[in-house]
Amino acid sequence: MSSYLTPILLLLASNVFMTFAWYGHLKFTDRPLWIVIGVSWGIAFFEYCLQVPANRYGIAVFNPAQLKTLQEIITLVVFVAFSVFYLDAPIKWNHLVGFGLIVVASFFIFLD
């Protein structure tokens, strides 16, 4: 079980860093762009330190399409939480429906 769980947990952690790197600066629009780019790259370094091992371990138990699908679903979950709790931006019903359809579509990726 841990061989399946390890890449998922690493992808979850890497997505937290990725989401902050990509969207965290939106709370600091008064800062110069060159500074937020540098900070984002610094945060992204830690994201890659988790994401690369996640894919390396993950390929042992998932095929590439499944691994990418896990990444996308985890990204959506982390993004929704980030949007609501960090950016104070509500997620509307149509966002949830759209994200839900992506999750439903991912079901087919995992069929044998």
OpenMM code with the backbone's topology and positions (N, CA, C; nanometers):
from openmm import Vec3, app, unit

residues = "MET SER SER TYR LEU THR PRO ILE LEU LEU LEU LEU ALA SER ASN VAL PHE MET THR PHE ALA TRP TYR GLY HIS LEU LYS PHE THR ASP ARG PRO LEU TRP ILE VAL ILE GLY VAL SER TRP GLY ILE ALA PHE PHE GLU TYR CYS LEU GLN VAL PRO ALA ASN ARG TYR GLY ILE ALA VAL PHE ASN PRO ALA GLN LEU LYS THR LEU GLN GLU ILE ILE THR LEU VAL VAL PHE VAL ALA PHE SER VAL PHE TYR LEU ASP ALA PRO ILE LYS TRP ASN HIS LEU VAL GLY PHE GLY LEU ILE VAL VAL ALA SER PHE PHE ILE PHE LEU ASP".split()
positions = [
    Vec3(0.0824, -0.1208, 0.0000),
    Vec3(0.0000, 0.0000, 0.0000),
    Vec3(0.0864, 0.1266, 0.0000),
    Vec3(0.1977, 0.1248, 0.0730),
    Vec3(0.2800, 0.2459, 0.0784),
    Vec3(0.3402, 0.2796, -0.0570),
    Vec3(0.3607, 0.1771, -0.1435),
    Vec3(0.4138, 0.2072, -0.2758),
    Vec3(0.3147, 0.2897, -0.3575),
    Vec3(0.1852, 0.2764, -0.3295),
    Vec3(0.0832, 0.3586, -0.3956),
    Vec3(0.0688, 0.4935, -0.3254),
    Vec3(0.0828, 0.4925, -0.1941),
    Vec3(0.0590, 0.6125, -0.1150),
    Vec3(0.1740, 0.7133, -0.1239),
    Vec3(0.2966, 0.6640, -0.1315),
    Vec3(0.4131, 0.7536, -0.1339),
    Vec3(0.4066, 0.8557, -0.2467),
    Vec3(0.3850, 0.8140, -0.3722),
    Vec3(0.3791, 0.9165, -0.4777),
    Vec3(0.2615, 1.0117, -0.4613),
    Vec3(0.1506, 0.9632, -0.4093),
    Vec3(0.0344, 1.0498, -0.3891),
    Vec3(0.0650, 1.1562, -0.2849),
    Vec3(0.1266, 1.1162, -0.1743),
    Vec3(0.1607, 1.2132, -0.0696),
    Vec3(0.2664, 1.3125, -0.1178),
    Vec3(0.3637, 1.2637, -0.1937),
    Vec3(0.4644, 1.3549, -0.2488),
    Vec3(0.4026, 1.4523, -0.3487),
    Vec3(0.3109, 1.4035, -0.4311),
    Vec3(0.2425, 1.4927, -0.5258),
    Vec3(0.1573, 1.5952, -0.4524),
    Vec3(0.0935, 1.5536, -0.3452),
    Vec3(0.0135, 1.6467, -0.2653),
    Vec3(0.1017, 1.7579, -0.2096),
    Vec3(0.2130, 1.7197, -0.1489),
    Vec3(0.3040, 1.8199, -0.0929),
    Vec3(0.3625, 1.9091, -0.2027),
    Vec3(0.4006, 1.8497, -0.3151),
    Vec3(0.4591, 1.9303, -0.4219),
    Vec3(0.3573, 2.0295, -0.4773),
    Vec3(0.2313, 1.9891, -0.4811),
    Vec3(0.1278, 2.0788, -0.5331),
    Vec3(0.1008, 2.1963, -0.4405),
    Vec3(0.1214, 2.1780, -0.3121),
    Vec3(0.1079, 2.2919, -0.2209),
    Vec3(0.2143, 2.3965, -0.2568),
    Vec3(0.3383, 2.3510, -0.2734),
    Vec3(0.4447, 2.4438, -0.3132),
    Vec3(0.4155, 2.5054, -0.4498),
    Vec3(0.3736, 2.4222, -0.5455),
    Vec3(0.3463, 2.4710, -0.6800),
    Vec3(0.2377, 2.5788, -0.6788),
    Vec3(0.1326, 2.5540, -0.6032),
    Vec3(0.0217, 2.6488, -0.5990),
    Vec3(0.0670, 2.7820, -0.5391),
    Vec3(0.1487, 2.7764, -0.4345),
    Vec3(0.2023, 2.9007, -0.3787),
    Vec3(0.2954, 2.9696, -0.4776),
    Vec3(0.3747, 2.8919, -0.5494),
    Vec3(0.4665, 2.9514, -0.6477),
    Vec3(0.3890, 3.0199, -0.7602),
    Vec3(0.2813, 2.9574, -0.8048),
    Vec3(0.2062, 3.0110, -0.9181),
    Vec3(0.1090, 3.1214, -0.8794),
    Vec3(0.0449, 3.1080, -0.7625),
    Vec3(-0.0657, 3.1988, -0.7289),
    Vec3(-0.0468, 3.2768, -0.5984),
    Vec3(0.0506, 3.2409, -0.5173),
    Vec3(0.0693, 3.3063, -0.3878),
    Vec3(0.0958, 3.4550, -0.3976),
    Vec3(0.1625, 3.4959, -0.5035),
    Vec3(0.1974, 3.6370, -0.5211),
    Vec3(0.0756, 3.7245, -0.5503),
    Vec3(-0.0382, 3.6635, -0.5796),
    Vec3(-0.1569, 3.7433, -0.6112),
    Vec3(-0.2050, 3.8256, -0.4919),
    Vec3(-0.1610, 3.7897, -0.3714),
    Vec3(-0.1926, 3.8708, -0.2541),
    Vec3(-0.0948, 3.9871, -0.2386),
    Vec3(0.0087, 3.9903, -0.3205),
    Vec3(0.1129, 4.0917, -0.3080),
    Vec3(0.1332, 4.1651, -0.4403),
    Vec3(0.0258, 4.2155, -0.4958),
    Vec3(0.0343, 4.2816, -0.6263),
    Vec3(0.1080, 4.4158, -0.6190),
    Vec3(0.1379, 4.4623, -0.4989),
    Vec3(0.2123, 4.5869, -0.4840),
    Vec3(0.3638, 4.5655, -0.4951),
    Vec3(0.4081, 4.4400, -0.4974),
    Vec3(0.5513, 4.4090, -0.5062),
    Vec3(0.5953, 4.4106, -0.6524),
    Vec3(0.7197, 4.4494, -0.6769),
    Vec3(0.7704, 4.4482, -0.8146),
    Vec3(0.7669, 4.3066, -0.8731),
    Vec3(0.7370, 4.3000, -1.0006),
    Vec3(0.7231, 4.1711, -1.0676),
    Vec3(0.8510, 4.0884, -1.0601),
    Vec3(0.9670, 4.1513, -1.0718),
    Vec3(1.0930, 4.0767, -1.0694),
    Vec3(1.1134, 4.0077, -0.9353),
    Vec3(1.0637, 4.0677, -0.8278),
    Vec3(1.0767, 4.0059, -0.6951),
    Vec3(0.9859, 3.8840, -0.6838),
    Vec3(0.8612, 3.8985, -0.7263),
    Vec3(0.7699, 3.7837, -0.7143),
    Vec3(0.8113, 3.6704, -0.8078),
    Vec3(0.8717, 3.7025, -0.9211),
    Vec3(0.9236, 3.5966, -1.0079),
    Vec3(1.0356, 3.5214, -0.9364),
    Vec3(1.1268, 3.5931, -0.8757),
    Vec3(1.2374, 3.5288, -0.8026),
    Vec3(1.1885, 3.4442, -0.6865),
    Vec3(1.0943, 3.4972, -0.6107),
    Vec3(1.0388, 3.4214, -0.4981),
    Vec3(0.9650, 3.2976, -0.5494),
    Vec3(0.8901, 3.3135, -0.6564),
    Vec3(0.8175, 3.1999, -0.7140),
    Vec3(0.9134, 3.0910, -0.7602),
    Vec3(1.0232, 3.1296, -0.8214),
    Vec3(1.1233, 3.0306, -0.8645),
    Vec3(1.1838, 2.9603, -0.7428),
    Vec3(1.2056, 3.0339, -0.6364),
    Vec3(1.2588, 2.9723, -0.5144),
    Vec3(1.1626, 2.8705, -0.4557),
    Vec3(1.0349, 2.9031, -0.4550),
    Vec3(0.9336, 2.8101, -0.4056),
    Vec3(0.9239, 2.6893, -0.4990),
    Vec3(0.9314, 2.7143, -0.6287),
    Vec3(0.9210, 2.6062, -0.7268),
    Vec3(1.0350, 2.5054, -0.7125),
    Vec3(1.1503, 2.5496, -0.6656),
    Vec3(1.2605, 2.4560, -0.6433),
    Vec3(1.2171, 2.3443, -0.5483),
    Vec3(1.1509, 2.3812, -0.4392),
    Vec3(1.1064, 2.2808, -0.3420),
    Vec3(0.9945, 2.1946, -0.3997),
    Vec3(0.9132, 2.2542, -0.4847),
    Vec3(0.8088, 2.1771, -0.5518),
    Vec3(0.8725, 2.0667, -0.6367),
    Vec3(0.9756, 2.1010, -0.7103),
    Vec3(1.0432, 2.0022, -0.7947),
    Vec3(1.1145, 1.8966, -0.7111),
    Vec3(1.1663, 1.9353, -0.5945),
    Vec3(1.2323, 1.8386, -0.5066),
    Vec3(1.1348, 1.7316, -0.4564),
    Vec3(1.0073, 1.7596, -0.4597),
    Vec3(0.9048, 1.6623, -0.4215),
    Vec3(0.8412, 1.5965, -0.5437),
    Vec3(0.8220, 1.6730, -0.6481),
    Vec3(0.7521, 1.6230, -0.7665),
    Vec3(0.8337, 1.5203, -0.8430),
    Vec3(0.9617, 1.5433, -0.8574),
    Vec3(1.0457, 1.4494, -0.9321),
    Vec3(1.0495, 1.3127, -0.8632),
    Vec3(1.0747, 1.3058, -0.7316),
    Vec3(1.0680, 1.1742, -0.6659),
    Vec3(0.9273, 1.1134, -0.6707),
    Vec3(0.8248, 1.1964, -0.6641),
    Vec3(0.6874, 1.1441, -0.6721),
    Vec3(0.6670, 1.0702, -0.8026),
    Vec3(0.7131, 1.1293, -0.9127),
    Vec3(0.7003, 1.0632, -1.0426),
    Vec3(0.7911, 0.9416, -1.0536),
    Vec3(0.9090, 0.9502, -0.9964),
    Vec3(1.0027, 0.8375, -1.0011),
    Vec3(0.9454, 0.7173, -0.9260),
    Vec3(0.8912, 0.7419, -0.8054),
    Vec3(0.8295, 0.6316, -0.7288),
    Vec3(0.6967, 0.5905, -0.7912),
    Vec3(0.6247, 0.6883, -0.8416),
    Vec3(0.4921, 0.6618, -0.8954),
    Vec3(0.4922, 0.5747, -1.0189),
    Vec3(0.5951, 0.5873, -1.1018),
    Vec3(0.5982, 0.5096, -1.2258),
    Vec3(0.6105, 0.3598, -1.1973),
    Vec3(0.6516, 0.3249, -1.0764),
    Vec3(0.6620, 0.1834, -1.0393),
    Vec3(0.5244, 0.1209, -1.0160),
    Vec3(0.4245, 0.2025, -0.9880),
    Vec3(0.2910, 0.1478, -0.9570),
    Vec3(0.1798, 0.2032, -1.0462),
    Vec3(0.2057, 0.3120, -1.1159),
    Vec3(0.1065, 0.3731, -1.2044),
    Vec3(0.1670, 0.3849, -1.3442),
    Vec3(0.0818, 0.3822, -1.4467),
    Vec3(0.1338, 0.4109, -1.5795),
    Vec3(0.1398, 0.5636, -1.5958),
    Vec3(0.2086, 0.6140, -1.6971),
    Vec3(0.2244, 0.7597, -1.7110),
    Vec3(0.0919, 0.8363, -1.7158),
    Vec3(-0.0075, 0.7830, -1.7839),
    Vec3(-0.1369, 0.8522, -1.7909),
    Vec3(-0.2031, 0.8584, -1.6535),
    Vec3(-0.1934, 0.7526, -1.5772),
    Vec3(-0.2501, 0.7523, -1.4424),
    Vec3(-0.1758, 0.8501, -1.3525),
    Vec3(-0.0447, 0.8522, -1.3648),
    Vec3(0.0368, 0.9425, -1.2844),
    Vec3(0.0008, 1.0883, -1.3135),
    Vec3(-0.0137, 1.1221, -1.4408),
    Vec3(-0.0510, 1.2589, -1.4786),
    Vec3(-0.1915, 1.2917, -1.4303),
    Vec3(-0.2803, 1.1953, -1.4376),
    Vec3(-0.4172, 1.2172, -1.3923),
    Vec3(-0.4205, 1.2418, -1.2417),
    Vec3(-0.3451, 1.1636, -1.1656),
    Vec3(-0.3351, 1.1875, -1.0209),
    Vec3(-0.2867, 1.3294, -0.9944),
    Vec3(-0.1851, 1.3712, -1.0687),
    Vec3(-0.1308, 1.5065, -1.0545),
    Vec3(-0.2392, 1.6120, -1.0757),
    Vec3(-0.3190, 1.5951, -1.1784),
    Vec3(-0.4216, 1.6946, -1.2106),
    Vec3(-0.5320, 1.6984, -1.1044),
    Vec3(-0.5735, 1.5828, -1.0580),
    Vec3(-0.6782, 1.5787, -0.9553),
    Vec3(-0.6275, 1.6412, -0.8254),
    Vec3(-0.5054, 1.6065, -0.7872),
    Vec3(-0.4466, 1.6655, -0.6661),
    Vec3(-0.4329, 1.8160, -0.6826),
    Vec3(-0.3924, 1.8602, -0.8019),
    Vec3(-0.3813, 2.0042, -0.8291),
    Vec3(-0.5144, 2.0748, -0.8084),
    Vec3(-0.6227, 2.0154, -0.8564),
    Vec3(-0.7545, 2.0765, -0.8395),
    Vec3(-0.7943, 2.0857, -0.6929),
    Vec3(-0.7714, 1.9791, -0.6184),
    Vec3(-0.8071, 1.9781, -0.4757),
    Vec3(-0.7279, 2.0843, -0.4006),
    Vec3(-0.5973, 2.0886, -0.4242),
    Vec3(-0.5129, 2.1880, -0.3562),
    Vec3(-0.5535, 2.3280, -0.3987),
    Vec3(-0.5803, 2.3481, -0.5279),
    Vec3(-0.6170, 2.4807, -0.5768),
    Vec3(-0.7478, 2.5298, -0.5144),
    Vec3(-0.8465, 2.4426, -0.5031),
    Vec3(-0.9744, 2.4836, -0.4430),
    Vec3(-0.9514, 2.5292, -0.2994),
    Vec3(-0.8777, 2.4505, -0.2220),
    Vec3(-0.8506, 2.4882, -0.0825),
    Vec3(-0.7717, 2.6196, -0.0777),
    Vec3(-0.6711, 2.6340, -0.1616),
    Vec3(-0.5888, 2.7545, -0.1670),
    Vec3(-0.6725, 2.8770, -0.2038),
    Vec3(-0.7557, 2.8612, -0.3039),
    Vec3(-0.8387, 2.9711, -0.3506),
    Vec3(-0.9321, 3.0211, -0.2418),
    Vec3(-0.9928, 2.9272, -0.1724),
    Vec3(-1.0899, 2.9636, -0.0688),
    Vec3(-1.0208, 3.0180, 0.0559),
    Vec3(-0.9195, 2.9470, 0.1052),
    Vec3(-0.8618, 2.9812, 0.2351),
    Vec3(-0.7485, 3.0832, 0.2289),
    Vec3(-0.6740, 3.0905, 0.1201),
    Vec3(-0.5628, 3.1850, 0.1113),
    Vec3(-0.5999, 3.3098, 0.0327),
    Vec3(-0.6625, 3.2916, -0.0809),
    Vec3(-0.6979, 3.4067, -0.1645),
    Vec3(-0.8347, 3.4656, -0.1309),
    Vec3(-0.9105, 3.3976, -0.0455),
    Vec3(-1.0467, 3.4408, -0.0116),
    Vec3(-1.1331, 3.4569, -0.1367),
    Vec3(-1.1109, 3.3704, -0.2330),
    Vec3(-1.1888, 3.3723, -0.3575),
    Vec3(-1.2829, 3.2523, -0.3555),
    Vec3(-1.4107, 3.2778, -0.3540),
    Vec3(-1.5040, 3.1649, -0.3462),
    Vec3(-1.5020, 3.0791, -0.4718),
    Vec3(-1.5274, 2.9532, -0.4525),
    Vec3(-1.5445, 2.8610, -0.5642),
    Vec3(-1.6943, 2.8523, -0.5891),
    Vec3(-1.7343, 2.8790, -0.7103),
    Vec3(-1.8765, 2.8812, -0.7443),
    Vec3(-1.9220, 2.7436, -0.7916),
    Vec3(-2.0508, 2.7280, -0.8030),
    Vec3(-2.1074, 2.5983, -0.8401),
    Vec3(-2.0561, 2.5512, -0.9758),
    Vec3(-2.0421, 2.6439, -1.0703),
    Vec3(-1.9965, 2.6041, -1.2034),
    Vec3(-1.8507, 2.5591, -1.2030),
    Vec3(-1.7701, 2.6164, -1.1131),
    Vec3(-1.6327, 2.5702, -1.0978),
    Vec3(-1.6329, 2.4264, -1.0470),
    Vec3(-1.7150, 2.4017, -0.9452),
    Vec3(-1.7223, 2.2664, -0.8888),
    Vec3(-1.7721, 2.1651, -0.9913),
    Vec3(-1.8691, 2.2042, -1.0716),
    Vec3(-1.9196, 2.1131, -1.1760),
    Vec3(-1.8073, 2.0834, -1.2764),
    Vec3(-1.7379, 2.1864, -1.3207),
    Vec3(-1.6281, 2.1667, -1.4154),
    Vec3(-1.5180, 2.0787, -1.3571),
    Vec3(-1.4769, 2.1068, -1.2331),
    Vec3(-1.3757, 2.0241, -1.1685),
    Vec3(-1.4270, 1.8822, -1.1498),
    Vec3(-1.5540, 1.8698, -1.1134),
    Vec3(-1.6139, 1.7377, -1.0957),
    Vec3(-1.6124, 1.6562, -1.2238),
    Vec3(-1.6379, 1.7207, -1.3353),
    Vec3(-1.6341, 1.6501, -1.4638),
    Vec3(-1.4932, 1.6014, -1.4963),
    Vec3(-1.3945, 1.6789, -1.4584),
    Vec3(-1.2558, 1.6340, -1.4777),
    Vec3(-1.2288, 1.5100, -1.3921),
    Vec3(-1.2783, 1.5112, -1.2697),
    Vec3(-1.2617, 1.3954, -1.1810),
    Vec3(-1.3332, 1.2740, -1.2388),
    Vec3(-1.4545, 1.2930, -1.2877),
    Vec3(-1.5287, 1.1818, -1.3485),
    Vec3(-1.4526, 1.1287, -1.4707),
    Vec3(-1.3989, 1.2178, -1.5512),
    Vec3(-1.3234, 1.1757, -1.6692),
    Vec3(-1.2004, 1.0943, -1.6288),
    Vec3(-1.1410, 1.1298, -1.5161),
    Vec3(-1.0214, 1.0581, -1.4721),
    Vec3(-1.0510, 0.9122, -1.4360),
    Vec3(-1.1755, 0.8834, -1.4031),
    Vec3(-1.2159, 0.7460, -1.3737),
    Vec3(-1.1783, 0.6536, -1.4892),
    Vec3(-1.1968, 0.6991, -1.6119),
    Vec3(-1.1693, 0.6155, -1.7287),
    Vec3(-1.0201, 0.5886, -1.7472),
    Vec3(-0.9359, 0.6789, -1.7011),
    Vec3(-0.7917, 0.6591, -1.7097),
    Vec3(-0.7485, 0.5374, -1.6261),
    Vec3(-0.8204, 0.5138, -1.5160),
    Vec3(-0.7807, 0.4070, -1.4242),
    Vec3(-0.8498, 0.2734, -1.4525),
    Vec3(-0.9350, 0.2698, -1.5541),
    Vec3(-0.9945, 0.1417, -1.5919),
    Vec3(-0.8899, 0.0531, -1.6583),
    Vec3(-0.8978, -0.0737, -1.6311),
    Vec3(-0.8040, -0.1684, -1.6964),
    Vec3(-0.8490, -0.2006, -1.8359),
] * unit.nanometer
topology = app.Topology()
chain = topology.addChain("A")
for resn in residues:
    res = topology.addResidue(resn, chain)
    for name in ("N", "CA", "C"):
        topology.addAtom(name, app.Element.getBySymbol(name[0]), res)
